[in-house]
Amino acid sequence: MSKPRLYGIPGSRALRSIWAIEEIGIDYELVSTHFIGESKKPEYLTINPNGKVPALVDGDLTLFESMAINLYLAKTYGGALYPKNPADEARAWQWSVWGLTEIEPHLMAILLNRFMLPEDQREPDKIAAAEKGLKRPLALLDRQLADQPQLLGGDFTIADLNVAAVLSMSAMVGFDGVAEHPNTAAWFAAATSRPSFARAQKAGE
Ligand SMILES: N[C@@H](CCC(=O)N[C@@H](CS)C(=O)NCC(=O)O)C(=O)O
């Protein structure tokens, strides 16, 4: 079987899946696909009809959505990165969905209103509301990490990678509120210090 092909660039949500595959350490091909322009070309739309990155092709499987890609990669190739018992497996799904629904929208609101929207459409109030909105999920993360170093216990798993990957947008959007939550800050620093994260950021260079 040919090696998995991942579509995207590190400067996008594809970083999450590049990080996962780098952490797993299997051979793969990164097909550089920019989210502006390239992701809307007809040949790419046959891979991801949403016109977004990342996407994965692995043998007969074509998959979109970063979290689904990461859970698949970890389960198929990731060894200990993927929890073996059903309860921990479900907790990995829980945290992955939680990162997308409870953290990402706030970081996106900051990104849009600080950098992406035309200047006359940016609303500072929305940045303030998003920063406030992040306090509760970050406090929850902090409690989860109070008595254990990783989200599911002692070992770094795909749950940690997925949530840390979503949170890694913080630097890009200029959000420094993670530092207010010491357990979260220590966990996040450890996760993003993994060599696989640095390799993912440079992938395709
Ligand atoms: N929920 C998706 C979001 C993917 C996404 O929005 N990717 C952006 C790049 S960061 C994109 O491709 N945008 C192109 C567009 O919206 O036209 C995931 O996590 O994979």
The ligand as a Gaussian input file, in Angstrom:
#p B3LYP/6-31G(d) Opt

LIG

0 1
 N      -13.035000      21.717000      11.147000
 C      -12.029000      21.674000      10.119000
 C      -11.631000      23.084000       9.750000
 C      -10.673000      23.123000       8.576000
 C      -10.452000      24.565000       8.104000
 O      -11.318000      25.450000       8.276000
 N       -9.299000      24.803000       7.489000
 C       -9.032000      26.104000       6.948000
 C       -7.530000      26.427000       7.034000
 S       -7.033000      26.728000       8.687000
 C       -9.383000      26.120000       5.475000
 O       -9.003000      25.232000       4.756000
 N      -10.108000      27.152000       5.046000
 C      -10.447000      27.327000       3.674000
 C      -11.816000      27.905000       3.541000
 O      -12.537000      28.010000       4.542000
 O      -12.147000      28.264000       2.426000
 C      -10.839000      20.856000      10.612000
 O      -10.546000      20.900000      11.819000
 O      -10.218000      20.142000       9.808000

